[in-house]
Amino acid sequence: MSPTALPAAGPEHGHVTFLGAGPGDPGLLTLRAVEALSNADVLVAEHEVLDVIRTHARQGVSVVQTDADPSSVSPPGTGTPQLTVVDGTSTPAAVPGGARDAAHLVMEAARGGRRVVRAVSGDPGLDTYAAEEMLACAAAGVPFEVVPGVAAAVGVPAYAGVPLRDADGADVRFVDARTASDRCWSEVGASDSTVVVSTTLDSVAGAAAELVSAGRKPDTPLSVTIAGTTTRQRTWTATLGTIAQTLKQAKVLPSPDGGRPVIAVVGERSAADRRDQLSWFESKPLFGWKVLVPRTKEQAASLSEQLRSYGAVPHEVPTIAVEPPRTPQQMERAVKGLVTGRYEWIAFTSVNAVKAVREKFEEYGLDARAFAGIKVAAVGEQTAKALVAFGVKPDLVPSGEQSAAGLLEDWPPYDPVFDPIDRVFLPRADIATETLVAGLIDLGWEVDDVTAYRTVRASPPPAETREAIKGGGFDAVLFTSSSTVRNLVGIAGKPHNVTVIACIGPATAKTAEEHGLRVDVMAPEPSVHKLAEALADFGMKRRAAALEAGDPVTRPSERRPGARRRRSTT
């Protein structure tokens, strides 16, 4: 594909969806937005918006970025913009000329018969240029629709714990300080309404001064929130008269981030002075913590989701790679025996075991129907989901702890009256423990313990991740086994001493200590979800201790030398 070409054209006219991506939290996308993204052929957005919407787009979608480094972009109106479309798996291309030239791209893509999603931050109705792009579509006869999004002026205060109205129903007025006229400041200054001001960090004090000059009292409560609805969110509370000093004392100004957008809420009835009671987002136990999870994305799915519910930013780093067994004959015989009725049960102890059996089935031209008449067990939720995706509903999943021990708790003993066959097929890793095998034998079963795959040390993560691990860029590491300790240290180095080390059990903790790590958190029982709970409890106690001592609430990574001088990437 040439650098200026769009994908091959279809019908003469396509369709454009102008979509509000909300203020930053991907969880605020509407159901209609997710549906539109899943059907899109082309995504057009700024890079920060693309980060929010990309995960909901289908594989192979074309992505175009409308913002670029100003030093490499021609000023608007200096020529025809070079509109580059790249595959969604690559780095998005930028549109020289800025956001105004996005209209040209949207029209060109739509004329090619493609379903275009033009995504903007917040809500399209409040975007500066979206209306112009809609008019261009209307003039060209290109059908379009609008999917509203959560506006930053509404969503950010909600995440900051600052309700905009009280029981008395005070008026709420919205002001964009970048375009507000003197008349606008005079009107809101003379009123007693709650004012929501969209501005930048280095312009907050100026906006406060405008309101005071227009008649607002200097002691009027004020809240200022940056990076609202994301795990980088930070809120300061003050008054119109003290906000400049508050930001100065917080050492956020002067700063390279001074031009970043913020939402300020002003008013006696805005509850800005009651955030200690209403701040639900920033007070989460692991808010903003960057947590290293030494597992693949597939293995860590539910664990990472749990960490996000605590306000953390999980970062998955695989420490093992999966390879076929050195001698595949044993696995081949077992699969053939499964088809010919050799087994009463097959037990899957990992997603990788499901994958290994599925691949062998496909090699032989088999599918899920080959499990007919065989009872299927799964060691936990993720393994069960992998089976369901294969077309197999497991007969047995632990009702308690999701582990080999939990599976044995629910596994029925062999009964020669009700069980015509006494044999269990157990496809596992080459380094699996003997807990399940020994337990099944104790219950009277014969076990074919088959190596379905080998686990080897994974390749080192990117240099940026290795540096973060060794330099204290992560706030915590979750170790779910002794092998994850050995492998992570082997491929990436030892975590910095400011990093909180959380271990799933005594054996894992002992291995961590042998590698010179200080263990801070131990799971009360061997479960990855109990481990995450224990880390959240640790974070909550740490936060409470800081508040009680009157100290600022900081993340562990902010304690390392030079951390305050570095821009956060979490």
C-alpha positions in Angstrom: 0.0 0.0 0.0 1.4 3.4 -0.9 1.9 5.9 2.0 -0.9 8.2 0.7 -3.5 5.5 -0.2 -6.6 4.4 1.6 -7.7 0.8 1.5 -9.4 -0.4 -1.7 -12.7 1.3 -2.3 -16.1 -0.4 -2.1 -19.4 1.2 -2.8 -19.5 4.9 -3.7 -20.7 6.1 -0.3 -19.7 4.7 3.1 -20.9 5.7 6.5 -19.4 7.9 9.3 -20.0 7.6 13.0 -19.0 10.6 15.1 -18.2 9.0 18.4 -17.6 10.4 21.9 -14.8 8.5 23.6 -15.4 10.1 27.0 -12.8 11.8 29.2 -10.3 9.0 29.4 -11.6 5.9 31.2 -12.3 3.2 28.5 -15.0 1.9 30.8 -17.1 5.0 30.1 -17.7 4.1 26.4 -21.3 3.4 25.7 -22.6 0.1 24.5 -23.5 1.8 21.2 -19.9 3.1 20.9 -18.5 -0.4 21.4 -20.8 -1.8 18.7 -19.8 0.9 16.3 -16.1 0.3 16.9 -16.5 -3.4 16.4 -17.9 -2.8 12.9 -15.5 0.0 11.8 -13.2 -0.2 8.8 -11.3 3.0 9.7 -10.6 4.8 13.0 -9.8 8.5 12.9 -8.7 10.1 16.1 -6.0 11.7 18.2 -3.5 9.3 19.7 -4.9 9.7 23.2 -8.4 8.9 22.0 -7.1 5.9 20.0 -5.6 4.5 23.2 -9.2 4.5 24.7 -11.0 3.0 21.7 -8.5 0.7 20.0 -9.2 -2.4 22.2 -12.8 -2.5 21.0 -11.9 -2.4 17.3 -11.8 -5.5 15.1 -8.5 -6.9 14.0 -7.1 -5.4 10.9 -8.9 -2.1 11.2 -7.1 0.8 9.6 -6.0 3.5 12.0 -5.3 7.2 11.3 -3.9 9.6 13.9 -4.9 13.2 13.5 -2.3 14.8 15.7 1.4 14.9 15.1 4.6 16.5 16.3 4.1 20.2 15.5 7.7 20.5 14.4 7.1 18.0 11.6 3.7 19.3 10.5 2.9 21.9 7.8 0.6 24.7 9.0 -3.0 24.4 8.1 -3.8 25.7 4.6 -0.2 25.3 3.2 -1.1 22.4 0.9 -3.0 19.1 0.5 -2.4 17.0 3.6 -0.8 13.6 3.1 -3.3 11.2 4.6 -1.6 7.9 5.6 -3.6 4.9 6.6 -1.8 2.0 8.4 -3.0 -1.3 9.8 -4.3 -1.2 13.4 -1.4 -3.4 14.6 1.2 -0.8 13.6 2.0 2.7 14.9 -0.8 5.1 13.7 0.2 7.6 11.0 -0.3 11.3 11.7 -2.3 13.7 9.6 -0.2 16.8 8.8 -2.1 20.0 9.2 -3.7 19.0 12.5 -7.3 18.1 13.4 -8.9 20.4 10.7 -7.6 18.1 8.0 -9.4 15.1 9.6 -12.5 16.2 7.6 -10.6 15.6 4.4 -9.7 12.1 5.6 -13.1 11.2 6.8 -14.7 12.2 3.5 -12.1 10.3 1.5 -12.5 7.2 3.5 -16.3 7.3 3.5 -16.4 7.9 -0.3 -14.4 4.7 -0.6 -17.4 2.8 0.9 -15.9 2.3 4.3 -17.4 2.5 7.8 -15.5 5.3 9.4 -15.5 6.0 13.1 -14.4 9.6 13.8 -13.7 9.5 17.6 -13.2 12.6 19.7 -12.5 13.1 23.4 -15.6 13.7 25.5 -18.7 14.3 23.5 -18.9 15.2 19.8 -21.4 18.0 20.5 -18.7 19.8 22.5 -15.8 19.2 20.1 -14.5 22.3 18.3 -14.4 20.8 14.8 -16.8 17.9 14.8 -19.7 20.0 13.6 -17.7 21.2 10.6 -16.9 17.6 9.7 -20.6 16.7 10.0 -21.6 19.5 7.7 -19.1 18.3 5.2 -20.7 14.9 5.3 -24.1 16.3 4.9 -23.1 18.4 1.9 -21.5 15.4 0.2 -24.5 13.2 0.9 -22.5 10.9 3.1 -24.7 9.3 5.8 -23.5 9.8 9.3 -24.7 9.3 12.9 -23.6 10.7 16.3 -22.9 8.5 19.3 -22.7 10.8 22.4 -20.0 10.3 25.0 -19.5 11.4 28.6 -18.3 15.0 28.5 -15.2 15.7 30.5 -17.0 18.6 32.3 -19.4 16.1 33.7 -17.4 12.9 34.0 -14.3 14.3 35.6 -16.0 16.0 38.6 -17.9 12.7 39.2 -14.6 10.8 39.4 -13.1 13.5 41.6 -15.9 13.2 44.1 -17.4 16.6 43.4 -21.1 16.5 42.8 -22.3 19.5 40.7 -25.7 19.9 42.3 -27.1 19.6 45.8 -30.6 19.0 47.1 -31.5 22.7 46.5 -30.8 22.2 42.8 -28.3 25.0 42.2 -27.7 26.1 38.6 -24.6 24.7 36.9 -22.8 26.7 34.2 -20.0 25.5 31.9 -17.1 27.8 30.8 -14.3 27.1 28.4 -11.6 29.4 29.7 -9.7 29.3 26.4 -12.6 31.0 24.5 -14.5 32.8 27.3 -15.3 36.4 26.7 -15.3 39.2 29.3 -19.1 39.1 29.3 -19.1 35.4 30.0 -16.8 35.9 33.1 -19.0 38.8 34.3 -22.2 36.7 34.1 -20.9 33.6 35.9 -19.0 35.8 38.4 -22.2 37.7 39.3 -24.2 34.5 39.8 -24.2 32.1 42.6 -24.3 29.0 40.3 -21.7 26.2 40.3 -19.2 26.9 37.6 -17.3 24.1 35.7 -14.3 25.6 34.0 -12.4 23.8 31.3 -8.9 25.2 31.3 -5.2 24.2 31.6 -3.1 23.7 34.6 -1.1 26.8 34.2 -4.2 28.9 33.5 -6.2 27.9 36.6 -5.0 30.8 38.7 -5.9 33.2 35.9 -9.4 31.8 35.6 -9.8 32.1 39.4 -8.7 35.7 39.3 -11.2 36.4 36.5 -14.1 35.0 38.7 -12.9 37.1 41.7 -12.7 40.2 39.6 -16.3 39.5 38.4 -17.7 39.3 41.9 -17.0 35.8 43.3 -15.7 35.8 46.9 -12.0 34.7 47.2 -13.0 32.1 49.8 -15.3 30.3 47.3 -14.4 26.5 47.3 -12.6 25.2 44.2 -11.4 21.8 43.0 -8.9 21.3 40.2 -8.6 17.9 38.5 -5.9 16.8 36.0 -6.0 13.6 33.9 -9.6 13.0 35.1 -11.1 9.5 35.1 -7.7 7.9 34.5 -5.3 6.3 37.0 -3.1 9.4 36.5 -5.9 11.6 38.0 -5.0 14.0 40.7 -7.2 16.6 42.4 -6.4 19.6 44.5 -8.9 21.5 46.6 -8.6 25.1 47.6 -10.4 28.4 47.2 -10.4 31.0 44.4 -8.0 33.1 46.5 -5.6 30.3 47.5 -5.4 28.0 44.4 -2.3 29.6 43.0 -0.4 29.0 46.3 -1.8 25.5 46.6 -0.5 24.5 43.2 2.8 26.2 43.9 3.2 24.3 47.2 2.3 21.0 45.4 5.2 21.7 43.1 3.2 21.2 40.0 3.9 24.6 38.5 5.9 25.6 36.7 6.0 22.3 34.9 6.1 20.9 31.3 2.6 19.6 32.1 1.3 23.1 32.7 -0.5 23.1 29.4 -2.4 19.9 30.1 -6.3 20.2 30.3 -7.9 20.3 33.7 -11.4 20.6 35.0 -12.1 23.1 37.8 -15.3 23.2 39.8 -16.2 26.4 41.6 -19.1 27.1 43.9 -20.4 27.0 47.5 -22.8 24.1 46.6 -20.3 22.0 44.6 -19.1 20.0 47.6 -15.5 20.7 46.6 -14.7 21.1 50.3 -16.1 17.6 51.1 -13.9 15.5 48.9 -12.5 13.6 52.0 -15.9 12.0 52.2 -16.9 11.8 48.5 -13.6 10.9 46.8 -14.3 7.3 45.7 -11.9 7.0 42.8 -8.6 8.4 44.0 -9.1 6.7 47.3 -9.0 3.2 45.9 -6.5 1.0 47.8 -4.0 0.7 44.8 -4.9 3.9 42.9 -2.3 4.5 40.2 -0.1 1.6 41.3 1.8 0.1 38.4 1.7 -3.6 39.2 3.8 -6.2 37.4 2.0 -9.5 36.8 4.5 -12.1 35.6 2.0 -14.0 33.4 0.7 -13.8 29.8 -2.3 -11.7 29.1 -4.4 -14.8 28.6 -3.4 -16.2 32.0 -3.7 -12.9 33.8 -7.0 -11.8 32.4 -9.2 -12.1 35.5 -6.3 -11.2 37.8 -5.6 -8.0 35.9 -9.3 -7.1 35.9 -9.3 -7.5 39.7 -6.3 -5.3 40.1 -8.0 -2.6 37.9 -11.0 -2.7 40.3 -8.6 -1.6 43.1 -7.3 1.3 40.9 -4.1 -0.4 39.8 -2.5 -0.4 36.4 -1.5 -4.1 35.7 1.4 -4.8 33.3 1.7 -8.4 32.2 5.1 -9.8 31.5 5.4 -13.5 30.5 8.2 -15.3 32.3 7.7 -18.7 30.6 7.2 -19.7 27.0 5.4 -22.9 25.9 6.9 -25.4 23.6 5.8 -28.9 22.4 7.0 -32.0 24.3 10.4 -33.4 23.1 8.8 -36.8 22.5 5.2 -36.3 21.2 4.4 -40.0 21.0 3.0 -40.2 24.5 0.6 -37.3 23.8 -0.5 -38.9 20.5 -1.3 -42.3 22.2 -3.3 -40.5 24.9 -5.4 -38.6 22.4 -6.1 -41.7 20.4 -7.0 -43.5 23.6 -9.4 -40.6 24.5 -11.2 -41.2 21.2 -11.4 -45.0 21.6 -12.9 -44.9 25.1 -9.8 -45.5 27.3 -10.7 -42.8 29.8 -13.5 -41.9 32.1 -12.2 -38.4 32.8 -9.8 -35.8 31.3 -8.5 -33.1 33.7 -7.2 -29.8 32.4 -5.0 -27.9 34.9 -4.2 -24.9 32.7 -5.2 -22.9 29.6 -2.0 -24.2 28.0 -3.1 -27.8 28.5 -6.4 -27.0 26.7 -4.5 -25.4 23.9 -2.1 -28.4 23.5 -5.0 -30.9 23.3 -6.9 -28.7 20.9 -3.9 -28.4 18.6 -3.5 -32.2 18.6 -7.2 -32.6 17.9 -6.9 -30.2 14.9 -3.9 -32.1 13.7 -6.0 -35.3 13.6 -9.1 -33.6 12.1 -11.0 -33.9 15.4 -13.2 -31.4 17.2 -15.1 -31.0 20.5 -17.4 -33.9 19.6 -14.6 -36.3 20.4 -15.2 -35.6 24.1 -18.7 -37.2 23.9 -19.1 -39.7 26.8 -16.0 -38.4 28.7 -16.2 -36.3 31.8 -14.2 -33.1 31.7 -12.6 -31.3 34.7 -11.1 -27.8 34.8 -8.8 -26.5 37.5 -10.3 -23.0 37.5 -12.3 -20.3 35.8 -9.8 -19.4 33.1 -9.2 -23.0 32.1 -13.0 -23.5 32.0 -13.4 -20.5 29.7 -10.8 -21.9 27.3 -12.7 -25.2 27.2 -16.0 -23.4 26.5 -14.3 -21.5 23.7 -13.3 -25.0 22.3 -16.9 -26.1 22.5 -16.7 -28.1 25.7 -18.6 -27.4 28.9 -16.6 -28.9 31.9 -18.4 -31.3 34.2 -16.3 -30.3 37.2 -14.8 -27.0 38.3 -13.7 -26.4 41.9 -16.4 -25.0 44.1 -13.8 -23.5 46.4 -10.1 -22.8 45.8 -9.1 -22.8 42.1 -6.1 -25.1 42.3 -5.2 -28.8 42.1 -6.1 -29.1 45.8 -9.4 -27.4 45.3 -10.2 -29.7 42.4 -9.4 -32.8 44.5 -11.8 -31.5 47.2 -14.7 -32.0 44.7 -13.4 -34.9 42.7 -15.5 -38.1 43.3 -13.8 -41.3 44.4 -13.7 -44.2 41.9 -16.8 -46.4 42.2 -16.6 -49.6 40.2 -20.5 -49.8 40.2 -21.0 -46.3 38.6 -17.7 -45.8 36.8 -17.2 -48.3 33.9 -13.6 -47.0 33.4 -11.1 -46.2 36.1 -8.6 -44.1 34.2 -8.0 -40.4 34.0 -6.1 -38.6 31.2 -4.1 -35.7 32.7 -2.3 -33.5 30.0 0.1 -31.2 31.8 3.3 -29.3 31.8 6.7 -31.0 32.2 7.3 -29.2 35.5 3.9 -29.8 37.1 3.7 -30.9 40.7 2.5 -34.3 41.8 -0.4 -33.0 44.0 -3.2 -33.9 41.6 -1.7 -37.2 40.5 -1.2 -38.4 44.1 -4.7 -37.2 45.1 -6.4 -39.0 42.2 -4.6 -42.2 43.0 -5.7 -41.9 46.6 -9.3 -41.7 45.4 -8.8 -45.0 43.5 -8.2 -43.7 40.0 -5.5 -44.8 37.5 -3.8 -41.8 36.0 -2.1 -41.3 32.7 0.1 -38.3 33.5 1.1 -37.0 30.1 3.5 -34.2 29.2 1.4 -32.1 26.8 3.8 -29.2 26.6 7.1 -27.9 28.0 7.7 -24.7 29.8 10.9 -22.8 29.1 12.1 -19.4 30.2 10.5 -16.6 28.1 12.5 -14.1 26.2 13.5 -10.9 28.0 10.9 -8.1 28.0 11.6 -4.8 26.2 14.4 -2.7 27.5 11.9 -0.1 28.9 10.2 -2.7 31.0 13.6 -4.1 32.3 14.7 -0.7 33.3 11.4 -0.1 35.1 11.8 -3.3 37.0 15.3 -2.6 38.1 14.9 1.1 38.5 11.8 1.1 40.7 9.2 2.0 38.0 6.8 -0.6 39.3 5.0 -0.2 42.6 4.5 -3.9 43.2 5.2 -7.3 41.7 2.9 -10.3 42.2 4.8 -13.6 42.3 2.5 -16.6 41.8 5.1 -19.4 42.0 8.7 -20.0 42.7 9.4 -20.3 39.0 8.0 -16.8 38.3 10.6 -15.4 40.8 13.5 -17.3 39.2 12.4 -16.6 35.6 11.7 -12.9 36.1 15.0 -12.2 37.8 16.7 -14.3 35.1 15.1 -12.4 32.1 14.7 -8.9 33.6 16.8 -8.5 36.7 15.9 -8.1 40.4 13.1 -5.6 41.3 14.1 -2.4 43.0 14.0 -2.3 46.8 11.2 0.2 46.8 8.9 -2.2 44.9 6.4 -4.1 47.1 6.9 -7.8 46.7 3.7 -10.0 47.1 4.0 -13.8 47.1 1.3 -16.4 46.8 2.7 -18.7 49.5 5.6 -19.7 51.8 7.5 -21.6 49.1 7.3 -18.7 46.7 8.3 -16.2 49.5 11.3 -18.4 50.4 12.5 -18.3 46.7 12.0 -14.5 46.6 14.1 -14.1 49.8 16.8 -16.4 48.4 17.1 -14.0 45.5 17.5 -11.1 47.9 14.0 -9.7 47.8 12.1 -8.4 50.8 8.6 -10.0 50.9 6.0 -7.5 52.0 2.7 -9.3 51.3 1.7 -12.9 51.6 -1.6 -14.4 50.4 -3.7 -16.0 53.2 -4.2 -19.0 51.0 -2.7 -20.2 47.6 -4.9 -18.3 45.3 -4.0 -15.5 42.8 -7.2 -13.6 43.7 -6.5 -13.9 47.4 -3.0 -12.5 46.6 -4.5 -9.5 44.8 -6.8 -9.0 47.8 -3.9 -9.1 50.2 -2.0 -6.5 48.1 -5.1 -4.2 48.1 -5.3 -4.6 51.9 -1.6 -3.6 52.1 -2.2 -0.6 50.0 -5.3 0.5 52.0 -3.4 0.3 55.3 -0.5 2.2 53.8 -2.8 4.9 52.6 -4.6 5.1 56.0 -1.2 5.4 57.8 -0.1 8.3 55.5 -3.4 10.2 56.1 -3.3 9.7 59.8 0.3 11.0 59.9 -0.7 14.0 57.8 1.6 12.9 55.0 0.8 13.0 51.3 -0.5 9.7 49.8 2.2 8.5 47.4 2.9 5.3 45.5 6.0 3.2 46.4 7.6 4.1 43.1 7.5 7.8 44.0 9.9 7.1 46.8 12.8 6.2 44.6 15.5 8.8 44.0 14.6 11.3 41.3 11.1 9.9 40.9 9.4 13.3 41.4 11.4 14.7 38.6 10.3 12.1 36.2 7.0 12.2 34.3 4.7 9.3 35.3 3.8 6.9 32.5 1.2 4.9 34.5 
